[in-house]
Amino acid sequence: MVSILMIDGLAKRYGLTPSQVLNTCDTFDLYILDCALSFETYHHKKAMNKGIDPTPDYTVNELQKMMEQSKGIS
């Protein structure tokens, strides 16, 4: 499903048909699309948060793992 949405995203962004995307685009185009959408999402979240940087959605386990890694605990 994700690949279909990425093809659709590339087609919309560059004014191509899905067939044209399949025939002409490569992984570099997908990389650029991913970066651009991440950048847009970040700034949208920041705008919706009154200009304050959005807070990442980490789970307690992810935060615990980060703490352990920063202390050098495996």
C-alpha positions as CSV (number, residue, x, y, z in Angstrom):
1,M,0.0,0.0,0.0
2,V,2.8,2.4,0.8
3,S,4.4,2.0,-2.6
4,I,1.0,2.9,-4.3
5,L,0.8,6.0,-2.2
6,M,4.4,7.0,-3.0
7,I,3.7,6.5,-6.8
8,D,0.6,8.7,-6.3
9,G,2.5,11.3,-4.4
10,L,5.2,11.5,-7.1
11,A,2.6,11.7,-9.8
12,K,0.7,14.6,-8.0
13,R,3.8,16.5,-7.1
14,Y,5.3,16.4,-10.6
15,G,2.1,16.3,-12.7
16,L,2.7,12.8,-14.1
17,T,0.5,9.8,-14.6
18,P,1.2,6.8,-12.5
19,S,2.4,5.0,-15.6
20,Q,4.9,7.8,-16.3
21,V,6.2,7.6,-12.7
22,L,6.7,3.8,-13.1
23,N,8.5,4.3,-16.4
24,T,10.8,7.2,-15.5
25,C,11.2,7.6,-11.7
26,D,13.8,5.8,-9.6
27,T,14.7,5.4,-6.0
28,F,16.3,8.8,-5.9
29,D,13.0,10.3,-6.7
30,L,11.4,8.4,-3.9
31,Y,14.1,9.6,-1.5
32,I,13.5,13.2,-2.5
33,L,9.7,12.7,-2.1
34,D,10.2,11.2,1.4
35,C,12.4,14.1,2.5
36,A,10.1,16.7,1.1
37,L,7.0,15.2,2.7
38,S,8.8,14.9,6.1
39,F,9.8,18.5,5.9
40,E,6.3,19.6,5.0
41,T,4.8,17.5,7.8
42,Y,7.3,18.9,10.4
43,H,6.5,22.5,9.4
44,H,2.7,21.8,9.4
45,K,3.0,20.3,12.9
46,K,5.0,23.3,14.0
47,A,2.5,25.8,12.6
48,M,-0.3,23.9,14.3
49,N,1.6,24.1,17.6
50,K,1.9,28.0,17.6
51,G,5.4,28.0,16.1
52,I,6.9,25.7,18.8
53,D,8.8,22.7,17.5
54,P,6.7,19.5,17.6
55,T,7.5,16.9,20.3
56,P,8.5,13.5,19.0
57,D,6.1,10.6,19.9
58,Y,8.4,8.3,21.6
59,T,7.2,5.3,23.7
60,V,8.5,4.8,27.2
61,N,10.5,1.8,26.0
62,E,12.2,3.9,23.3
63,L,13.1,6.6,25.8
64,Q,14.4,4.1,28.3
65,K,16.6,2.6,25.5
66,M,17.9,6.0,24.6
67,M,18.8,6.7,28.3
68,E,20.6,3.4,28.6
69,Q,22.6,4.0,25.4
70,S,23.6,7.5,26.5
71,K,24.9,6.0,29.8
72,G,26.8,3.3,27.9
73,I,24.5,0.5,29.2
74,S,23.7,-2.2,26.7
